[in-house]
Every structure is written in structure tokens, then in C-alpha cells.
Amino acid sequence: MSDDLELQESDEQDLFEHLRIVVDKGQALLRIDKFLMNRVENASRNRIQNAIIAGTVLVNGQQIKASYKVKPSDIISVVLPHPPRDTEVYPENIPLDILYEDDDLLVVNKPAGMVVHPGYNNYTGTLVNALVYHFSSFPQLPGNDGRPGLVHRIDKDTSGLLVVGKNEWALTYLAKQFFDHSISRKYLALAWGDITEDGTVTGYIGRSVKDRKVMAVYDDPDKGKWSVTHYHVLERLGYVTLIECQLETGRTHQIRAHMQSIGHPLFNDVIYGGDRILKGTVFTKYKQFVENCFALLPRQALHAQSLGFIHPTSRKSMAFSTPLPDDFRLCLEKWRGYVSSDLNFSI
């Protein structure tokens, strides 16, 4: 996969269509669902009405009903799920670790190494290929075209939870929660350095001017998109720290770029410099120990552990979590063993 597409893989902003429409002064009174059908590309009346019911269509900052009639100078804000749906996505019988599934959605535990959506030089073996195969047995109902709907993503080499919409209504309702940042998402990460206290990283994330593969954190709003990550210290292991990260926004490489920006890149993160020995001793034994940890966990130490949201139909609060995968767990146990040995390290 190309470097550009690797960055796009996790850019959640691309999954939403956000429109702001100012109604012309000469506009005659017209139902808003009919009005928007003429203004929103490829939007069916059903899609528009679902968005209105879900509360993703606002007029002058207020929720409205489908029967509302637009008036001159009204300001209309529209947020719609807009996932890329490649017509050439082929179903593949790839096993999926599905934690939950009903008529509206499913929650899947993605393994590290699996790309979420097909892209250049990467048309097979993706999560979407697997989901298309899984969805092939679904009945063809209104609002369900047999394709998985993505409202968020995680990087190829990040493991963990994703929620997938199975119909237009579920997509729209989930999209509103992601757009409003009301979805609860927590990640476990192993970062270089001794992090002594909890904190929050903010800034505008955009492509680095030095390396297009890397996202950088800027103070200038013209250079990127606003981002917020809260981190909580779970376990201090001397030269590395296990942290829990909670996202308010979903920018490309957000946790990886944020932690690198404060001097704590994720362990074995090749793109952000975590694949080198950044803390510790100069002894050969320690170098060999870290290299063994890299071999156990040949990717960035990042796992999307928990996910919480409101169900589109039942309106009940749902929460899911998944344990660390074996590679992350074994690496963490190795660090714990190293720290606990008086011969090696003393905090």
C-alpha cells in the first residue's frame, strides 16, 4: 500500500459528508427532505429522512422534522455517513472475530496487519473484503445494499475494535455520534519513557513538511485539523510506560503523532521513531532484551481496547472490550519481568 493510502486508512474525516447550505432569499416554502434531495449529491429521500430522524440535519442550529419547510436565509447543516464503497470490492472468506451482531450493526475485533479498506495495490485481504463475504447472506432490504458501512477506522498495524453499520439508518445514527465525539473509545499503548502523570495532548494534526508518511502536530490551524487525546498512566515500567488513551477526535495517526510530539513515541512504531532504543542503558544485554521485545511485537504497541456507543434502534448504551492480543501481551510481560529483576533494573 502506498504511503498516502496508509495515511488515508485511518482518516475518519473522509467518512463523513458535512454540508452547510444557506437558503436563497427567493426560495419558496418547501419541505426540507425534498429541498435537500436536490442539493445533496446521490441522496435518496430515505437517506435524507434517516438523517433528519437521527438529528444530523439542523436548521439554524436546531433539530427539525422532515415536514419542516425551508424559508429564505435558513442556514442548514447536514452530516451524512459517506463511506467509500468501491464497486470492485470482492468478497473473501476471511475469518472474523465478531463480538456482537444484530440487524443493525456488528462489532469486530480487527487483528494487527489487516488493512481496513481496499486501496492501491491492496485490493484483497482487507476487513471490508471479509465483511462483504459475511454480508452476502443478508437479505436485500431497503437501506441495505449488502455492503458494510464504516464510520471509523484504525491503522493497519493497530489491533482492536470497530463498529460497522449494516443499513443506512444505523450508519447515519452512528455517524452522528462519531461526528459529535460522543462515542467512547479507549486504546492501550506502550510508550517510550517514564511517564509520571496523566495528561492531555492537543494540536492541529497535518502532514509533516519533511516526510509525507508522517503526521505532525502544529499550533497553526491552517496546517491541520484540531485533535485531542487524553492519556492515563496504567503502569510505569521504567524505560516504557503502559498508558490508556481516550480520543475526543479521530485524526490520522492521532495517538501515534501525539505521543511522539511530547517525546514518548509508541514502542516499535516504525514511522514515528519508536523502533529504536530511545531509553535505557548501553549494555549489550539490554539491547538484546529490547530487540527480543521488538521481535515479539513487530508493530506499534497500540490496541483499540474498548468501544461504547448508543444503539441506533434500541437507544440503549452498549459497551465492548477486548483483551490485549498475544503479541502485545507477551511483550508487556517481558518488560514486567525485566523490571522486576533486581539484576537488571531498579525503579
CORWOLIN-V498249 format. One record per residue. N is the residue number from 1. SS is DSSP state (2 for helix, 1 for strand, 0 for the rest). PHI is phi in degrees with one decimal (999 if undefined). D_CENTER is the distance of its C-alpha to the mean C-alpha in Angstrom with 1 decimal. Layout:
BEGIN
n->{N N}
ss->{SS SS}
phi->{PHI PHI}
d_center->{D_CENTER D_CENTER}
END
This chain:
BEGIN
n->{1 2 3 4 5 6 7 8 9 10 11 12 13 14 15 16 17 18 19 20 21 22 23 24 25 26 27 28 29 30 31 32 33 34 35 36 37 38 39 40 41 42 43 44 45 46 47 48 49 50 51 52 53 54 55 56 57 58 59 60 61 62 63 64 65 66 67 68 69 70 71 72 73 74 75 76 77 78 79 80 81 82 83 84 85 86 87 88 89 90 91 92 93 94 95 96 97 98 99 100 101 102 103 104 105 106 107 108 109 110 111 112 113 114 115 116 117 118 119 120 121 122 123 124 125 126 127 128 129 130 131 132 133 134 135 136 137 138 139 140 141 142 143 144 145 146 147 148 149 150 151 152 153 154 155 156 157 158 159 160 161 162 163 164 165 166 167 168 169 170 171 172 173 174 175 176 177 178 179 180 181 182 183 184 185 186 187 188 189 190 191 192 193 194 195 196 197 198 199 200 201 202 203 204 205 206 207 208 209 210 211 212 213 214 215 216 217 218 219 220 221 222 223 224 225 226 227 228 229 230 231 232 233 234 235 236 237 238 239 240 241 242 243 244 245 246 247 248 249 250 251 252 253 254 255 256 257 258 259 260 261 262 263 264 265 266 267 268 269 270 271 272 273 274 275 276 277 278 279 280 281 282 283 284 285 286 287 288 289 290 291 292 293 294 295 296 297 298 299 300 301 302 303 304 305 306 307 308 309 310 311 312 313 314 315 316 317 318 319 320 321 322 323 324 325 326 327 328 329 330 331 332 333 334 335 336 337 338 339 340 341 342 343 344 345 346 347}
ss->{0 0 2 2 2 2 2 2 0 0 0 2 2 2 2 1 1 1 1 1 1 1 0 0 0 0 0 0 0 1 1 2 2 2 2 2 2 0 0 0 0 0 0 0 2 2 2 2 2 2 2 2 2 2 0 0 1 1 1 0 0 1 1 0 0 0 0 0 1 1 0 0 0 0 1 1 1 1 1 1 1 0 0 0 0 0 0 0 0 0 0 0 0 0 0 0 0 1 1 1 1 0 0 0 1 1 1 1 1 1 0 0 0 0 0 0 0 0 1 0 0 1 0 0 0 0 2 2 2 2 2 2 2 2 2 0 0 0 0 0 0 0 0 0 0 0 0 0 1 1 0 0 0 0 0 0 0 0 1 1 1 1 1 1 1 0 0 2 2 2 2 2 2 2 2 2 2 2 2 0 0 0 0 1 1 1 1 1 1 1 1 1 0 0 0 0 0 0 1 1 1 1 1 1 1 1 1 0 0 0 0 0 0 0 1 1 1 1 0 0 2 2 2 0 1 1 1 1 1 1 1 1 1 1 1 1 0 0 0 1 1 1 1 1 1 1 1 0 0 0 0 0 0 2 2 2 2 2 2 2 2 0 0 0 0 1 0 0 0 0 0 0 0 0 0 0 0 0 0 0 0 0 0 2 2 2 2 2 2 2 2 2 2 2 2 2 0 0 0 0 0 1 1 1 1 1 1 1 1 1 0 0 0 0 0 0 1 1 1 1 1 0 0 0 0 2 2 2 2 2 2 2 2 2 2 2 2 2 2 2 0 0 0 0 0 0 0}
phi->{999 -68.4 -60.6 -60.9 -72.5 -64.6 -68.1 -65.8 -53.9 -114.9 -82.6 -67.8 -59.1 -70.6 -89.3 -125.0 -110.5 -114.2 -118.7 -126.1 -122.0 -102.5 -68.6 -60.6 -65.4 -95.5 -68.4 -76.8 -59.1 -153.5 -52.9 -67.5 -65.9 -69.3 -60.5 -73.0 -59.8 -87.4 -110.9 -104.3 -64.1 56.5 -105.9 -80.8 -63.8 -62.4 -64.4 -65.1 -66.0 -59.9 -64.7 -64.7 -63.7 -73.6 87.4 -96.4 -115.9 -119.0 -119.7 53.0 82.5 -118.9 -70.2 -135.9 -100.6 -63.1 -82.7 -59.7 -105.0 -65.5 -124.1 -53.1 74.3 -58.6 -108.4 -109.1 -113.9 -129.5 -122.6 -127.7 -65.5 -136.1 -71.6 -67.1 -123.4 -71.5 -68.4 -101.5 -76.0 -102.3 -68.4 -134.1 -79.0 -107.0 -58.1 -121.3 -95.9 -94.9 -83.9 -156.2 -155.4 -144.2 -68.7 -102.9 -158.5 -142.0 -116.7 -121.6 -99.0 -81.0 -76.8 -64.0 96.3 -98.3 -74.3 -75.4 -124.3 -57.2 -154.3 -55.1 61.3 -149.7 -91.6 -129.3 76.9 -91.7 -61.4 -64.8 -57.9 -67.3 -68.8 -60.1 -63.3 -62.9 -77.6 -63.2 -90.6 -73.0 -68.1 -83.4 -115.0 -56.6 85.5 -128.3 -97.6 78.7 -114.5 -71.1 -110.7 -99.8 -117.2 -161.1 -142.9 -133.9 -62.1 -50.9 -95.2 -102.7 -97.3 130.5 -88.8 -137.8 -104.9 -125.4 -81.6 -108.7 -152.6 -62.6 -64.8 -61.1 -59.1 -64.4 -67.1 -68.8 -59.8 -61.0 -67.1 -68.8 -65.9 -83.3 62.0 -94.0 -71.6 -95.9 -133.5 -127.3 -119.0 -101.1 -141.7 -108.3 -115.0 -67.4 99.9 -92.8 -88.3 -92.0 -149.4 -68.1 -166.4 -134.0 -112.5 -131.3 152.0 -100.0 -91.9 -151.2 -63.6 -68.5 -74.2 -91.8 -151.5 -67.8 -74.0 -110.9 -96.4 -120.1 -106.6 -119.0 -90.0 -91.3 -63.7 -77.1 -102.1 -175.9 -110.2 -61.1 -146.9 -139.9 -130.2 -100.3 -125.9 -127.4 -75.4 -100.7 -156.6 -93.6 -120.8 79.1 -88.7 -137.1 -136.7 -86.1 -127.1 -110.7 -111.4 -116.3 -93.1 -97.8 -124.7 -126.1 -86.8 -58.4 54.3 -57.3 -63.9 -63.8 -70.7 -63.3 -68.0 -65.5 -68.8 -104.6 85.6 -131.4 -60.1 -69.1 -58.5 61.6 -87.3 -61.3 -71.0 -107.5 82.8 -84.8 -92.0 -120.9 -76.0 -100.6 -139.1 126.3 -94.2 -99.7 -69.8 -59.1 -62.4 -67.9 -59.3 -65.4 -60.9 -64.6 -62.3 -66.1 -66.4 -60.1 -67.2 -69.2 -124.9 -81.9 -165.0 -66.9 -82.9 -144.0 -138.3 -78.1 -82.2 -137.0 -149.6 -134.5 -160.9 -95.7 -66.3 -59.0 -100.0 -76.2 62.3 -87.8 -75.0 -123.1 -137.9 -134.3 -146.6 -141.6 -70.7 -60.4 -67.7 -58.2 -63.8 -67.8 -60.9 -66.0 -63.4 -64.4 -62.7 -64.6 -64.6 -62.2 -64.6 -65.0 -67.8 -74.8 -84.1 -62.6 -73.7 -103.0 -155.1 -139.4 -79.1}
d_center->{18.6 19.4 18.0 16.9 15.0 13.3 12.0 11.1 9.2 5.9 7.4 6.1 9.7 11.2 10.3 12.6 16.3 17.8 21.6 24.3 27.8 31.1 33.7 36.9 40.0 41.9 39.5 41.3 40.0 37.5 35.1 31.6 30.2 32.9 32.4 28.7 29.4 31.4 28.9 25.5 25.4 25.2 24.9 27.0 28.7 26.9 23.5 24.8 26.4 23.2 21.5 24.6 24.7 21.0 21.9 19.8 23.1 25.0 28.5 29.7 26.8 27.9 26.7 29.3 30.6 30.8 34.6 34.1 36.1 34.9 37.4 38.1 35.9 33.2 29.8 27.1 23.4 21.2 17.5 16.9 14.1 14.7 13.0 14.9 17.4 19.5 23.0 23.6 21.0 23.2 22.9 23.1 24.1 21.5 21.3 18.3 17.8 17.4 17.5 18.3 19.3 21.4 22.5 19.5 16.4 15.5 13.3 13.0 12.9 11.9 14.3 14.0 15.4 14.1 12.5 10.3 12.4 16.0 17.0 20.1 22.0 19.4 20.3 20.7 19.2 15.7 13.8 14.7 18.3 18.4 17.2 19.8 22.4 21.5 21.6 24.9 26.8 25.6 28.3 28.0 27.8 27.4 23.8 22.9 23.2 22.3 19.0 15.6 13.5 9.7 8.1 4.4 3.8 4.6 7.8 11.1 12.7 10.2 11.1 10.2 9.2 7.8 9.8 11.6 14.2 17.7 19.5 19.5 20.1 17.2 14.8 16.4 16.5 12.8 12.0 14.4 12.8 9.4 11.7 14.0 11.5 13.3 10.7 11.2 8.7 10.6 10.5 13.9 14.8 18.3 19.3 22.6 25.2 26.7 24.5 27.0 25.3 22.1 20.7 18.3 17.1 17.0 17.6 16.9 14.6 16.2 17.5 20.2 23.7 24.8 22.3 20.0 17.9 17.0 15.2 17.5 17.7 20.5 22.7 23.4 21.4 22.7 20.9 17.3 14.8 15.1 12.7 13.3 12.6 15.2 16.4 19.1 21.5 22.0 24.4 26.3 27.5 29.5 28.0 24.5 22.7 20.3 17.9 15.4 12.7 11.5 9.2 10.8 8.8 5.5 7.7 8.2 9.1 9.2 10.5 12.5 14.0 14.7 16.5 18.4 19.5 21.3 22.9 20.8 18.8 17.1 19.7 20.2 17.5 19.5 18.0 18.3 21.6 20.9 22.9 26.1 28.1 27.4 29.2 32.1 35.6 37.4 38.9 38.6 37.8 34.7 33.6 34.0 32.1 29.0 29.3 29.6 26.3 24.7 26.2 24.9 21.3 21.1 17.5 15.5 15.8 12.3 11.4 8.8 12.0 11.9 10.6 12.9 13.7 16.9 18.1 18.9 22.4 23.7 22.0 21.9 19.4 17.5 16.1 15.2 15.2 15.9 18.1 17.6 18.2 21.7 21.1 19.4 21.9 24.9 24.0 23.7 27.0 28.6 27.9 29.2 32.3 32.8 32.7 35.0 37.6 40.2 41.2 38.0 36.4 37.3 35.0}
END
